């Protein structure tokens, strides 16, 4: 296998894990926007913020690897 393909699969698995680690509103109220205080613009702190930023970085890296894999 090509090294870019292996890296792409590894980063994709990391993105999946990071997305699953993020906390979401529980219950049916969260599905329809009634999740309680804070809403969409709630400020993230501590580990939640680190996971959020790491998810963004991993997704950007996955996009870069995908484009590089198409070019090469």
matplotlib code that plots the C-alpha trace (Angstrom):
import matplotlib.pyplot as plt

x = [0.0, 1.0, 2.2, -0.4, -3.2, -2.0, -1.8, -5.2, -6.8, -5.0, -6.1, -9.7, -9.8, -8.5, -11.2, -13.9, -12.6, -12.4, -15.9, -17.2, -15.4, -17.2, -20.1, -23.5, -26.8, -28.6, -32.2, -34.8, -34.7, -31.1, -32.2, -34.7, -32.7, -34.1, -31.0, -31.0, -28.7, -25.9, -27.1, -24.9, -22.6, -21.7, -18.1, -15.8, -13.3, -10.6, -10.5, -13.6, -11.8, -8.7, -10.8, -12.7, -9.5, -7.8, -10.9, -10.6, -6.8, -7.4, -10.1, -7.9, -5.1, -7.4, -8.5, -4.8, -3.9, -7.0, -6.0, -2.4, -3.5, -5.5, -2.6, 0.0]
y = [0.0, 3.6, 5.5, 8.3, 5.8, 4.3, 7.8, 8.7, 5.6, 6.3, 9.9, 8.9, 6.5, 9.3, 11.7, 9.1, 8.5, 12.3, 12.8, 10.0, 11.5, 14.8, 15.3, 15.8, 16.8, 13.6, 12.8, 13.7, 17.4, 17.7, 16.3, 19.1, 22.0, 22.0, 20.8, 23.4, 26.2, 27.3, 26.2, 26.1, 28.9, 27.4, 28.0, 24.9, 24.5, 22.1, 18.7, 19.4, 22.3, 20.2, 17.5, 20.1, 21.7, 18.3, 17.3, 20.4, 19.8, 16.1, 16.9, 19.5, 17.0, 14.4, 16.8, 17.6, 13.9, 13.2, 15.9, 14.8, 11.2, 12.3, 14.3, 11.6]
z = [0.0, -0.6, 2.5, 1.9, 1.9, 5.2, 6.7, 5.4, 7.0, 10.3, 10.4, 9.4, 12.4, 14.7, 13.4, 14.1, 17.7, 18.4, 17.1, 19.3, 22.3, 22.0, 24.5, 23.0, 24.6, 25.8, 25.4, 22.8, 23.8, 22.4, 19.1, 18.6, 20.0, 23.5, 25.2, 28.0, 28.8, 26.6, 23.2, 20.2, 21.2, 24.6, 25.6, 25.7, 28.5, 29.5, 27.9, 25.8, 24.2, 23.5, 21.8, 19.8, 18.5, 17.8, 15.8, 13.6, 13.1, 12.3, 9.7, 8.0, 7.9, 6.5, 3.7, 2.9, 2.7, 0.6, -1.9, -1.9, -2.5, -5.6, -7.0, -6.6]

ax = plt.figure().add_subplot(projection="3d")
ax.plot(x, y, z, "-o")
ax.set_aspect("equal")
plt.show()
